[in-house]
Amino acid sequence: MITLKAGDKAPNFSGLDQDGNTITLHDYKGKKLVVFFYPKASTPGCTVEACNLRDNYKTFQTQGYEIIGVSADSAKRQQNFKNKYELPYPLVADEDKSVIEAFGVWGPKKFMGREYDGIHRATFVISEDGILTDVITKVKTKEHAAQILK
């Protein structure tokens, strides 16, 4: 599972956003970056988390942060999610799970007694020089911005 920790070098990822644009770690060199992974677009918990980050987006920008959301949803589903909730940041449609696996957030989960493989909700905060400054694995969807900006 998630083996990355603060102080590690961030994985050099590349993925396509909701509009088919390529997004890489290199695009954010010199900026602080928040990469949050969520299980499925437009589900209740993921919507609360994404909207909490949206509602605090100006604060993130003021403090020099950019934000990227990542799930295994299709580009179309990501685009619908972004448009419906007016999310001001890109959403990576990681259908091949290359970004998800690079960050180690894919693995066994349990829900209502059933075990299955899926995305673990986690957030990685990356410094201007590509080093992880925080790894949040116990995400509070309603207070996620506060967890990151603490």
DSSP file (Angstrom, degrees, kcal/mol; ACC not computed):
  #  RESIDUE AA STRUCTURE BP1 BP2  ACC     N-H-->O    O-->H-N    N-H-->O    O-->H-N    TCO  KAPPA ALPHA  PHI   PSI    X-CA   Y-CA   Z-CA
    1    1 A M              0   0    0      0, 0.0     2,-0.5     0, 0.0   104,-0.1   0.000 360.0 360.0 360.0-149.7    0.0    0.0    0.0
    2    2 A I        +     0   0    0      1,-0.2   102,-0.1   103,-0.1   103,-0.1  -0.441 360.0 158.3 -66.9 113.7    1.1    3.6    0.5
    3    3 A T        +     0   0    0     -2,-0.5    -1,-0.2   100,-0.2     2,-0.1   0.503  38.9 105.8-112.3 -10.2    4.8    3.5    1.3
    4    4 A L        +     0   0    0     99,-0.4     2,-0.3     4,-0.0     6,-0.0  -0.435  47.8 178.2 -70.3 145.2    5.6    7.1    0.4
    5    5 A K    >   -     0   0    0     -2,-0.1     3,-2.3     4,-0.1   127,-0.2  -0.935  39.8 -67.5-142.8 165.8    6.3    9.4    3.3
    6    6 A A  T 3  S+     0   0    0     -2,-0.3   127,-0.2     1,-0.3     3,-0.1  -0.273 120.6  34.4 -53.8 135.9    7.2   13.0    3.9
    7    7 A G  T 3  S+     0   0    0    125,-3.4    -1,-0.3     1,-0.4   126,-0.1   0.101  92.3 116.5 101.1 -20.6   10.8   13.6    2.8
    8    8 A D  S <  S-     0   0    0     -3,-2.3   124,-3.2   124,-0.1    -1,-0.4  -0.404  75.8-102.1 -76.1 156.8   10.5   11.2   -0.2
    9    9 A K  B     -A  131   0A   0    122,-0.2   122,-0.2    -3,-0.1    -1,-0.1  -0.631  42.4-112.6 -75.1 135.4   10.9   12.3   -3.8
   10   10 A A        -     0   0    0    120,-3.1    -1,-0.1    -2,-0.3    93,-0.1  -0.423  37.5 -98.5 -67.8 143.1    7.4   12.6   -5.4
   11   11 A P        -     0   0    0      0, 0.0     2,-1.4     0, 0.0    -1,-0.1  -0.371  32.5-119.2 -60.7 139.7    6.8   10.1   -8.2
   12   12 A N        -     0   0    0     -3,-0.1     2,-0.2    13,-0.1    -3,-0.0  -0.674  49.4-179.1 -82.1  92.7    7.3   11.6  -11.7
   13   13 A F        -     0   0    0     -2,-1.4    12,-1.5    86,-0.0    13,-0.3  -0.492  23.1-170.5 -99.1 162.9    3.8   11.1  -13.0
   14   14 A S  E     +B   24   0B   0     10,-0.2     2,-0.3    -2,-0.2    10,-0.2  -0.948  19.7 150.0-149.8 130.3    2.1   11.8  -16.2
   15   15 A G  E     -B   23   0B   0      8,-2.3     8,-3.5    -2,-0.3     2,-0.4  -0.971  42.1-104.1-154.8 166.7   -1.7   11.6  -16.9
   16   16 A L  E     -B   22   0B   0     77,-0.4    77,-2.8    -2,-0.3     6,-0.2  -0.812  32.2-143.0 -99.2 135.9   -4.5   13.0  -19.0
   17   17 A D  B >   -C   92   0C   0      4,-2.7     3,-2.0    -2,-0.4    75,-0.2  -0.152  41.7 -78.6 -85.0-173.5   -7.0   15.5  -17.5
   18   18 A Q  T 3  S+     0   0    0     73,-0.8    61,-0.2     1,-0.3    74,-0.1   0.687 132.5  46.1 -61.2 -20.1  -10.7   15.7  -18.1
   19   19 A D  T 3  S-     0   0    0      2,-0.1    -1,-0.3    72,-0.1     3,-0.1   0.331 121.8-101.4-105.3   5.7  -10.0   17.6  -21.4
   20   20 A G  S <  S+     0   0    0     -3,-2.0     2,-0.3     1,-0.3    -2,-0.1   0.557  74.6 143.1  86.5   8.1   -7.3   15.3  -22.7
   21   21 A N        -     0   0    0      1,-0.1    -4,-2.7    -5,-0.0     2,-0.3  -0.621  53.7-117.7 -80.9 140.0   -4.4   17.6  -21.7
   22   22 A T  E     -B   16   0B   0     -2,-0.3     2,-0.4    -6,-0.2    -6,-0.2  -0.623  29.2-166.6 -78.5 133.1   -1.3   15.9  -20.4
   23   23 A I  E     +B   15   0B   0     -8,-3.5    -8,-2.3    -2,-0.3     2,-0.3  -0.985  11.1 173.2-122.0 128.5   -0.4   16.7  -16.8
   24   24 A T  E >   -B   14   0B   0     -2,-0.4     3,-0.6   -10,-0.2     4,-0.4  -0.870  45.6-114.3-129.7 164.1    3.0   15.9  -15.3
   25   25 A L  G >  S+     0   0    0    -12,-1.5     3,-1.9    -2,-0.3    -1,-0.1   0.890 115.8  62.9 -60.6 -38.7    4.9   16.6  -12.1
   26   26 A H  G >  S+     0   0    0    -13,-0.3     3,-1.7     1,-0.3    -1,-0.2   0.808  89.3  68.2 -58.7 -31.3    7.3   18.6  -14.2
   27   27 A D  G <  S+     0   0    0     -3,-0.6    -1,-0.3     1,-0.3    -2,-0.2   0.753 103.2  46.1 -58.3 -23.2    4.5   21.1  -15.1
   28   28 A Y  G X  S+     0   0    0     -3,-1.9     3,-2.4    -4,-0.4    -1,-0.3   0.209  76.9 141.1-109.0  13.7    4.5   22.2  -11.4
   29   29 A K  T <  S+     0   0    0     -3,-1.7   100,-0.2     1,-0.3    99,-0.1  -0.353  74.6  23.0 -57.4 132.1    8.2   22.6  -10.9
   30   30 A G  T 3  S+     0   0    0     98,-2.6     2,-0.3     1,-0.3    -1,-0.3   0.433 111.8  89.8  88.4  -0.6    8.7   25.6   -8.7
   31   31 A K  S <  S-     0   0    0     -3,-2.4     2,-0.3    97,-0.3    -1,-0.3  -0.917  80.4-113.9-125.0 153.5    5.2   25.4   -7.3
   32   32 A K  E     -d   65   0C   0     32,-1.6    34,-2.1    -2,-0.3     2,-0.4  -0.673  39.3-159.8 -81.1 142.6    3.7   23.7   -4.3
   33   33 A L  E     -dE  66 126C   0     93,-2.6    93,-3.5    -2,-0.3     2,-0.5  -0.983  19.3-159.1-134.3 135.9    1.3   21.0   -5.3
   34   34 A V  E     -dE  67 125C   0     32,-2.6    34,-2.6    -2,-0.4     2,-0.6  -0.964  12.0-172.6-109.3 120.5   -1.5   19.1   -3.7
   35   35 A V  E     -dE  68 124C   0     89,-2.9    89,-2.7    -2,-0.5     2,-0.5  -0.953   7.5-172.7-114.1 113.2   -2.4   15.8   -5.4
   36   36 A F  E     -dE  69 123C   0     32,-2.6    34,-2.3    -2,-0.6     2,-0.4  -0.912   9.7-154.7-113.0 135.0   -5.5   14.2   -3.9
   37   37 A F  E     +dE  70 122C   0     85,-3.3    85,-1.1    -2,-0.5    34,-0.2  -0.868  15.1 179.6-105.6 134.4   -6.7   10.7   -4.8
   38   38 A Y        -     0   0    0     32,-2.2    34,-0.3    -2,-0.4     3,-0.2  -0.976  31.3-125.8-136.4 149.6  -10.4    9.8   -4.5
   39   39 A P  S    S-     0   0    0      0, 0.0    33,-0.4     0, 0.0     2,-0.3   0.901  84.1  -3.1 -64.3 -45.9  -12.3    6.6   -5.3
   40   40 A K    >   -     0   0    0     31,-0.1     3,-1.4    32,-0.1     6,-0.3  -0.944  69.7-113.8-158.2 128.3  -15.0    7.8   -7.6
   41   41 A A  T 3  S+     0   0    0     -2,-0.3     6,-0.1     1,-0.2    37,-0.1  -0.263  97.6  14.8 -59.2 142.9  -16.2   11.1   -9.1
   42   42 A S  T 3  S+     0   0    0      1,-0.3    -1,-0.2     2,-0.1    36,-0.0   0.538  89.6 128.8  69.6  10.9  -19.7   12.3   -8.1
   43   43 A T  S <> S-     0   0    0     -3,-1.4     4,-2.6     1,-0.1     5,-0.3  -0.623  73.2-104.0 -88.6 159.8  -20.1   10.0   -5.1
   44   44 A P  H  > S+     0   0    0      0, 0.0     4,-2.3     0, 0.0     5,-0.2   0.897 116.0  40.2 -54.1 -53.0  -21.0   11.6   -1.8
   45   45 A G  H  > S+     0   0    0      1,-0.2     4,-2.3     2,-0.2     5,-0.2   0.898 117.4  48.8 -64.6 -40.5  -17.6   11.5    0.0
   46   46 A C  H  > S+     0   0    0     -6,-0.3     4,-2.7     2,-0.2    -1,-0.2   0.868 111.1  50.7 -67.8 -36.2  -15.6   12.5   -3.1
   47   47 A T  H  X S+     0   0    0     -4,-2.6     4,-2.6     2,-0.2     5,-0.2   0.924 110.1  49.2 -66.8 -44.5  -18.0   15.4   -3.8
   48   48 A V  H  X S+     0   0    0     -4,-2.3     4,-2.0    -5,-0.3    -2,-0.2   0.926 114.4  46.1 -59.9 -44.9  -17.7   16.7   -0.3
   49   49 A E  H  X S+     0   0    0     -4,-2.3     4,-2.0     2,-0.2    -2,-0.2   0.946 114.1  46.6 -63.6 -49.8  -13.9   16.5   -0.4
   50   50 A A  H  X S+     0   0    0     -4,-2.7     4,-2.2     1,-0.2    -2,-0.2   0.888 114.3  47.9 -61.5 -40.4  -13.6   18.1   -3.9
   51   51 A C  H  X S+     0   0    0     -4,-2.6     4,-2.9     2,-0.2    -1,-0.2   0.840 107.3  56.0 -72.0 -32.7  -16.0   20.9   -3.0
   52   52 A N  H  X S+     0   0    0     -4,-2.0     4,-0.9    89,-0.2    -1,-0.2   0.910 111.3  44.3 -63.4 -41.3  -14.1   21.6    0.3
   53   53 A L  H  < S+     0   0    0     -4,-2.0     3,-0.3     2,-0.2    -2,-0.2   0.889 113.3  51.6 -69.1 -38.7  -11.0   22.1   -1.7
   54   54 A R  H >< S+     0   0    0     -4,-2.2     3,-1.6     1,-0.2     4,-0.3   0.933 107.3  52.3 -60.5 -46.5  -12.9   24.2   -4.3
   55   55 A D  H 3< S+     0   0    0     -4,-2.9    -1,-0.2     1,-0.3    -2,-0.2   0.724 117.1  39.1 -65.9 -21.1  -14.3   26.4   -1.5
   56   56 A N  T 3X S+     0   0    0     -4,-0.9     4,-2.0    -3,-0.3     3,-0.4   0.203  82.7 111.4-110.0  13.0  -10.8   27.0   -0.2
   57   57 A Y  H <> S+     0   0    0     -3,-1.6     4,-2.7     1,-0.2     5,-0.2   0.867  73.9  54.8 -58.6 -41.4   -9.1   27.3   -3.6
   58   58 A K  H  > S+     0   0    0     -4,-0.3     4,-2.7     1,-0.2    -1,-0.2   0.885 107.6  50.6 -61.7 -38.4   -8.3   31.0   -3.2
   59   59 A T  H  > S+     0   0    0     -3,-0.4     4,-1.8     2,-0.2    -1,-0.2   0.917 110.1  49.9 -64.8 -43.3   -6.5   30.3    0.1
   60   60 A F  H  <>S+     0   0    0     -4,-2.0     5,-3.0     1,-0.2    -2,-0.2   0.942 112.5  47.4 -58.6 -47.0   -4.5   27.6   -1.6
   61   61 A Q  H ><5S+     0   0    0     -4,-2.7     3,-1.8     1,-0.2    -2,-0.2   0.910 108.5  54.3 -61.6 -43.6   -3.6   29.9   -4.4
   62   62 A T  H 3<5S+     0   0    0     -4,-2.7    -1,-0.2     1,-0.3    -2,-0.2   0.852 109.9  48.3 -58.2 -35.5   -2.6   32.7   -2.0
   63   63 A Q  T 3<5S-     0   0    0     -4,-1.8    -1,-0.3    -3,-0.2    -2,-0.2   0.331 124.9-103.6 -90.5   7.8   -0.2   30.3   -0.3
   64   64 A G  T < 5S+     0   0    0     -3,-1.8   -32,-1.6     1,-0.3     2,-0.3   0.688  73.0 140.0  85.0  19.2    1.3   29.2   -3.6
   65   65 A Y  E   < -d   32   0C   0     -5,-3.0     2,-0.3    -6,-0.2    -1,-0.3  -0.733  35.0-162.4 -98.3 145.0   -0.4   25.8   -4.0
   66   66 A E  E     -d   33   0C   0    -34,-2.1   -32,-2.6    -2,-0.3     2,-0.4  -0.840  16.5-144.8-110.3 158.9   -1.8   24.2   -7.1
   67   67 A I  E     -d   34   0C   0     -2,-0.3     2,-0.4   -34,-0.2   -32,-0.2  -0.972  16.4-178.1-129.5 140.8   -4.3   21.3   -6.8
   68   68 A I  E     -d   35   0C   0    -34,-2.6   -32,-2.6    -2,-0.4     2,-0.3  -0.997  12.7-153.3-134.0 133.2   -4.8   18.1   -8.9
   69   69 A G  E     -df  36  91C   0     21,-2.3    23,-3.5    -2,-0.4     2,-0.4  -0.835  13.8-167.2-101.6 146.4   -7.5   15.5   -8.3
   70   70 A V  E     +df  37  92C   0    -34,-2.3   -32,-2.2    -2,-0.3     2,-0.3  -0.995  19.0 143.7-138.2 130.8   -6.9   11.9   -9.5
   71   71 A S  E     - f   0  93C   0     21,-1.8    23,-2.7    -2,-0.4    26,-0.1  -0.932  56.2-106.8-148.7 174.8   -9.3    8.9   -9.8
   72   72 A A  S    S+     0   0    0    -33,-0.4    21,-0.1   -34,-0.3   -32,-0.1   0.268  77.0 124.2 -88.4  12.2   -9.6    6.0  -12.2
   73   73 A D        -     0   0    0     19,-0.2    22,-0.2     1,-0.1    -2,-0.2  -0.246  69.2 -96.5 -68.7 160.7  -12.8    7.5  -13.8
   74   74 A S     >  -     0   0    0      1,-0.1     4,-2.5    20,-0.1     5,-0.2  -0.293  33.2-108.9 -70.8 161.8  -13.1    8.2  -17.5
   75   75 A A  H  > S+     0   0    0      1,-0.2     4,-2.8     2,-0.2     5,-0.2   0.890 120.5  54.2 -58.7 -40.0  -12.3   11.7  -18.9
   76   76 A K  H  > S+     0   0    0      2,-0.2     4,-2.4     1,-0.2    -1,-0.2   0.923 109.4  46.2 -62.0 -45.6  -16.0   12.2  -19.6
   77   77 A R  H  > S+     0   0    0      2,-0.2     4,-2.3     1,-0.2    -1,-0.2   0.903 113.7  49.2 -65.1 -40.6  -17.0   11.4  -16.0
   78   78 A Q  H  X S+     0   0    0     -4,-2.5     4,-2.8     2,-0.2    -2,-0.2   0.911 110.8  50.7 -63.5 -41.9  -14.2   13.7  -14.7
   79   79 A Q  H  X S+     0   0    0     -4,-2.8     4,-2.7   -61,-0.2     5,-0.2   0.917 110.7  48.2 -63.0 -43.9  -15.4   16.4  -17.0
   80   80 A N  H  X S+     0   0    0     -4,-2.4     4,-2.8     2,-0.2     5,-0.2   0.907 113.1  48.6 -61.7 -42.3  -19.0   16.1  -15.8
   81   81 A F  H  X S+     0   0    0     -4,-2.3     4,-1.9     2,-0.2    -2,-0.2   0.935 113.3  47.0 -62.6 -48.4  -17.8   16.1  -12.1
   82   82 A K  H  <>S+     0   0    0     -4,-2.8     5,-2.1     1,-0.2     4,-0.4   0.916 117.2  42.8 -61.0 -45.9  -15.6   19.2  -12.7
   83   83 A N  H ><5S+     0   0    0     -4,-2.7     3,-0.8     3,-0.2    -2,-0.2   0.921 112.0  52.3 -69.1 -45.1  -18.4   21.1  -14.6
   84   84 A K  H 3<5S+     0   0    0     -4,-2.8    -1,-0.2     1,-0.2    -2,-0.2   0.883 122.0  30.6 -60.9 -40.1  -21.3   20.1  -12.2
   85   85 A Y  T 3<5S-     0   0    0     -4,-1.9    -1,-0.2    -5,-0.2    -2,-0.2   0.284 105.3-123.4-105.1  10.1  -19.4   21.3   -9.1
   86   86 A E  T < 5 -     0   0    0     -3,-0.8    -3,-0.2    -4,-0.4    -4,-0.1   0.908  37.5-171.9  50.3  51.1  -17.4   24.1  -10.8
   87   87 A L      < -     0   0    0     -5,-2.1    -1,-0.2    -6,-0.2     4,-0.1  -0.620  16.2-153.7 -77.0 128.1  -14.1   22.7   -9.7
   88   88 A P        +     0   0    0      0, 0.0    -1,-0.1     0, 0.0   -21,-0.1   0.371  69.9  67.8 -87.3   6.0  -11.3   25.1  -10.5
   89   89 A Y  S    S-     0   0    0    -23,-0.1   -21,-0.1    -7,-0.1    -2,-0.1  -0.860  89.5 -93.3-125.5 158.2   -8.5   22.5  -10.8
   90   90 A P        -     0   0    0      0, 0.0   -21,-2.3     0, 0.0     2,-0.5  -0.335  27.8-148.4 -71.7 151.4   -7.8   19.7  -13.2
   91   91 A L  E     - f   0  69C   0    -23,-0.2   -73,-0.8    -4,-0.1     2,-0.4  -0.984  13.3-138.1-119.7 120.6   -8.9   16.1  -12.6
   92   92 A V  E     -Cf  17  70C   0    -23,-3.5   -21,-1.8    -2,-0.5     2,-1.2  -0.659   4.1-147.4 -82.0 128.3   -6.7   13.3  -14.0
   93   93 A A  E     - f   0  71C   0    -77,-2.8     2,-1.4    -2,-0.4   -77,-0.4  -0.765  21.8-179.4 -93.3  89.0   -8.7   10.5  -15.6
   94   94 A D    >   +     0   0    0    -23,-2.7     3,-1.5    -2,-1.2     6,-0.2  -0.446  18.0 154.1 -94.8  62.4   -6.2    7.7  -14.6
   95   95 A E  T 3  S+     0   0    0     -2,-1.4    -1,-0.2     1,-0.3   -23,-0.1   0.808  75.3  49.2 -63.9 -30.2   -8.0    4.8  -16.3
   96   96 A D  T 3  S-     0   0    0     -3,-0.3    -1,-0.3     1,-0.0    -2,-0.1   0.480 105.3-132.2 -87.0  -0.8   -4.8    2.8  -16.6
   97   97 A K    <>  +     0   0    0     -3,-1.5     4,-2.5   -26,-0.1     5,-0.2   0.685  63.4 135.2  62.3  22.4   -4.0    3.5  -13.0
   98   98 A S  H  > S+     0   0    0      2,-0.2     4,-1.7     1,-0.2     5,-0.1   0.911  77.0  38.9 -68.3 -41.2   -0.4    4.5  -13.8
   99   99 A V  H  > S+     0   0    0      2,-0.2     4,-1.8     1,-0.2    -1,-0.2   0.915 116.0  52.8 -72.4 -42.9   -0.5    7.6  -11.5
  100  100 A I  H  4>S+     0   0    0      1,-0.2     5,-2.2     2,-0.2     4,-0.4   0.910 113.6  43.0 -57.5 -45.2   -2.6    5.7   -8.8
  101  101 A E  H ><5S+     0   0    0     -4,-2.5     3,-0.6     1,-0.2    -1,-0.2   0.852 107.4  59.9 -72.8 -34.1    0.0    2.9   -8.7
  102  102 A A  H 3<5S+     0   0    0     -4,-1.7    -1,-0.2     1,-0.3    -2,-0.2   0.863 111.7  41.0 -60.6 -34.8    3.0    5.3   -8.8
  103  103 A F  T 3<5S-     0   0    0     -4,-1.8   -99,-0.4    -5,-0.1    -1,-0.3   0.511 112.0-124.0 -91.3  -5.5    1.7    6.9   -5.6
  104  104 A G  T < 5 +     0   0    0     -3,-0.6    -3,-0.2    -4,-0.4    -4,-0.1   0.813  69.9 129.5  72.5  31.6    0.8    3.4   -4.1
  105  105 A V      < +     0   0    0     -5,-2.2    15,-3.4  -104,-0.1     2,-0.5   0.334  43.6  92.7-102.4   8.7   -2.9    4.2   -3.4
  106  106 A W  E     +H  119   0D   0     -6,-0.4    13,-0.2    13,-0.2    11,-0.1  -0.868  56.9  98.7 -99.9 131.9   -4.4    1.1   -5.2
  107  107 A G  E     -H  118   0D   0     11,-2.3    11,-2.5    -2,-0.5     9,-0.1  -0.989  68.9 -30.2 174.4-175.0   -5.0   -1.9   -3.0
  108  108 A P  E     +H  117   0D   0      0, 0.0     2,-0.3     0, 0.0     9,-0.3  -0.325  54.0 178.3 -65.1 137.2   -7.4   -4.1   -0.9
  109  109 A K  E     -H  116   0D   0      7,-3.4     7,-2.2    -2,-0.1     2,-0.4  -0.901  19.1-140.7-132.5 161.8  -10.3   -2.3    0.8
  110  110 A K  E     +H  115   0D   0     -2,-0.3     2,-0.3     5,-0.2     5,-0.2  -0.990  21.0 169.4-125.7 136.0  -13.2   -3.4    2.9
  111  111 A F  E >  S-H  114   0D   0      3,-2.5     3,-2.0    -2,-0.4    -2,-0.0  -0.932  73.1 -16.5-147.2 122.9  -16.7   -2.1    2.7
  112  112 A M  T 3  S-     0   0    0     -2,-0.3     3,-0.1     1,-0.3    -1,-0.0   0.884 128.6 -51.4  50.6  44.7  -19.7   -3.6    4.4
  113  113 A G  T 3  S+     0   0    0      1,-0.2     2,-0.4     0, 0.0    -1,-0.3   0.423 114.8 116.4  80.0  -2.3  -17.8   -6.9    5.0
  114  114 A R  E <   -H  111   0D   0     -3,-2.0    -3,-2.5     2,-0.0     2,-0.4  -0.836  53.4-148.1-104.2 136.4  -16.8   -7.2    1.4
  115  115 A E  E     +H  110   0D   0     -2,-0.4     2,-0.3    -5,-0.2    -5,-0.2  -0.841  30.7 145.2-102.8 140.5  -13.1   -7.1    0.3
  116  116 A Y  E     -H  109   0D   0     -7,-2.2    -7,-3.4    -2,-0.4     2,-0.4  -0.970  48.3 -96.6-160.3 165.2  -12.1   -5.7   -3.1
  117  117 A D  E     +H  108   0D   0     -2,-0.3     2,-0.3    -9,-0.3   -11,-0.1  -0.740  58.0 131.4 -90.7 140.6   -9.3   -3.7   -4.7
  118  118 A G  E     -H  107   0D   0    -11,-2.5   -11,-2.3    -2,-0.4     2,-0.4  -0.952  56.5 -61.2-167.8-175.8   -9.8    0.0   -5.1
  119  119 A I  E     -H  106   0D   0     -2,-0.3     2,-0.5   -13,-0.2   -13,-0.2  -0.698  42.2-140.2 -85.9 130.0   -8.3    3.5   -4.6
  120  120 A H        -     0   0    0    -15,-3.4     2,-0.4    -2,-0.4   -83,-0.1  -0.790  26.2-114.2 -87.9 129.6   -7.5    4.5   -1.1
  121  121 A R        +     0   0    0     -2,-0.5    18,-0.4    16,-0.1     2,-0.3  -0.490  58.4 146.2 -65.0 119.9   -8.4    8.1   -0.4
  122  122 A A  E     -E   37   0C   0    -85,-1.1   -85,-3.3    -2,-0.4     2,-0.4  -0.988  35.8-147.0-155.5 155.9   -5.1    9.9    0.2
  123  123 A T  E     -EG  36 136C   0     13,-2.3    13,-3.2    -2,-0.3     2,-0.5  -0.992   5.7-160.8-133.0 137.7   -3.5   13.3   -0.4
  124  124 A F  E     -EG  35 135C   0    -89,-2.7   -89,-2.9    -2,-0.4     2,-0.5  -0.970   5.4-156.4-119.3 127.7    0.2   14.1   -1.2
  125  125 A V  E     -EG  34 134C   0      9,-2.8     8,-3.1    -2,-0.5     9,-1.3  -0.917  15.7-164.3-105.5 124.7    1.6   17.6   -0.6
  126  126 A I  E     -EG  33 132C   0    -93,-3.5   -93,-2.6    -2,-0.5     6,-0.2  -0.908  11.1-132.0-117.5 134.2    4.6   18.2   -2.8
  127  127 A S    >   -     0   0    0      4,-3.3     3,-2.0    -2,-0.4   -96,-0.2  -0.177  36.5 -94.2 -75.9 172.7    7.2   21.0   -2.4
  128  128 A E  T 3  S+     0   0    0      1,-0.3   -98,-2.6   -98,-0.2   -97,-0.3   0.751 126.5  50.2 -58.9 -26.0    8.5   23.3   -5.1
  129  129 A D  T 3  S-     0   0    0   -100,-0.2    -1,-0.3   -99,-0.1  -100,-0.1   0.163 124.4 -97.9-104.0  19.0   11.4   21.0   -5.6
  130  130 A G  S <  S+     0   0    0     -3,-2.0  -120,-3.1   -99,-0.3     2,-0.4   0.690  78.4 133.5  82.0  19.9    9.4   17.8   -5.9
  131  131 A I  B     -A    9   0A   0   -122,-0.2    -4,-3.3  -125,-0.0     2,-0.4  -0.863  60.5-114.9-104.9 137.8    9.7   16.5   -2.4
  132  132 A L  E     +G  126   0C   0   -124,-3.2  -125,-3.4    -2,-0.4    -6,-0.3  -0.551  31.8 177.1 -69.7 124.2    6.7   15.2   -0.4
  133  133 A T  E     +     0   0C   0     -8,-3.1     2,-0.3    -2,-0.4    -7,-0.2   0.625  69.2  10.6-100.5 -17.8    6.1   17.5    2.6
  134  134 A D  E     -G  125   0C   0     -9,-1.3    -9,-2.8  -129,-0.1     2,-0.4  -0.966  52.9-163.3-159.4 143.2    3.0   15.6    3.8
  135  135 A V  E     -G  124   0C   0     -2,-0.3     2,-0.7   -11,-0.2   -11,-0.2  -0.974  14.8-164.7-127.7 114.9    1.1   12.4    3.1
  136  136 A I  E     +G  123   0C   0    -13,-3.2   -13,-2.3    -2,-0.4     3,-0.2  -0.888  21.6 160.4-106.8 113.5   -2.4   12.4    4.5
  137  137 A T        +     0   0    0     -2,-0.7     2,-0.8   -15,-0.2    -1,-0.1   0.611  69.3  62.3-105.7 -17.4   -4.0    8.9    4.6
  138  138 A K  S    S-     0   0    0    -15,-0.1     2,-0.3     2,-0.0    -1,-0.2  -0.658  78.8-172.8-107.1  75.0   -6.8    9.7    7.1
  139  139 A V        -     0   0    0     -2,-0.8     2,-0.8   -18,-0.4     3,-0.1  -0.498  19.1-153.6 -74.8 130.5   -8.6   12.3    5.0
  140  140 A K    >   -     0   0    0     -2,-0.3     3,-1.3     1,-0.2     4,-0.2  -0.906  10.3-158.2-100.6 104.4  -11.5   14.2    6.6
  141  141 A T  G >  S+     0   0    0     -2,-0.8     3,-0.7     1,-0.3   -89,-0.2   0.832  88.0  47.2 -57.2 -37.6  -13.6   15.0    3.6
  142  142 A K  G 3  S+     0   0    0      1,-0.2    -1,-0.3     2,-0.1     3,-0.1   0.687 125.1  30.4 -78.5 -17.0  -15.4   17.9    5.2
  143  143 A E  G <> S+     0   0    0     -3,-1.3     4,-1.8     1,-0.1    -1,-0.2  -0.001  79.5 124.0-128.1  27.3  -12.2   19.5    6.6
  144  144 A H  H <> S+     0   0    0     -3,-0.7     4,-2.0    -4,-0.2     5,-0.2   0.883  71.3  54.2 -66.1 -39.8   -9.7   18.4    4.1
  145  145 A A  H  > S+     0   0    0      1,-0.2     4,-2.9     2,-0.2    -1,-0.2   0.923 109.1  50.2 -57.7 -43.7   -8.4   21.9    3.2
  146  146 A A  H  > S+     0   0    0      1,-0.2     4,-0.9     2,-0.2    -1,-0.2   0.872 107.5  54.2 -63.6 -36.9   -7.7   22.6    6.9
  147  147 A Q  H  < S+     0   0    0     -4,-1.8    -1,-0.2    -7,-0.2    -2,-0.2   0.905 114.8  40.5 -61.5 -40.9   -5.8   19.3    7.1
  148  148 A I  H  < S+     0   0    0     -4,-2.0    -2,-0.2     1,-0.2    -1,-0.2   0.907 119.9  42.2 -75.2 -43.3   -3.6   20.3    4.2
  149  149 A L  H  <        0   0    0     -4,-2.9    -1,-0.2    -5,-0.2    -2,-0.2   0.443 360.0 360.0 -86.4  -0.9   -3.1   24.0    5.2
  150  150 A K     <        0   0    0     -4,-0.9    -1,-0.2    -3,-0.2    -2,-0.1   0.452 360.0 360.0 -36.6 360.0   -2.6   23.3    9.0
